[in-house]
């Protein structure tokens, strides 16, 4: 994910303080890793440096001085251009679940047990996400994020089922290759 472009998109709603941008990021992207405040402010400084955002003022509201940032026309174009670009599918899949199954096969471990345990963890996470997205007060962003995560988990489950069905063949092929 491009923090730079996401912050530009959040600034499209109007001028904001870094604190508010961090909070809104975490609200709009609930399944993503929360942004660190330092990352928000460093990114904002770069956006200002690059002419994509500008300082709109400062205020204190009885506390420390806070800087207000706003989007520039170049920043609005950059956000729109980025959002309109197609994200290429990853050329290779590097997944820890896949790696653990392969290592279990190579080391004489129990890949079937690994897959069963992983399936259980995936199913529990799917139940959690379904509860989140069907709650009465759930906003659209949360529903979309949960749907995205659920579809990825479902793809993992389908791969696990296919792999489970092929374990005997995969193990035999690996043993034959290692003997050669």
Secondary structure, DSSP 8 states (H G I E B T S, - for coil): --HHHHHHHHHTTS-EEHHHHHHHHHHHTTTS----HHHHHHHHHHHHHTTSEEEEEEE-TTSS-EEEEEE-HHHHHHHHHHHHS-----SS---HHHHHHHHHHHTT--HHHHHHHHHHHHHHHHHHHHHHHHSTT--HHHHHHHHHHHHHHHHHHHHHHHHHHHHHHHHHHHHHHHH-
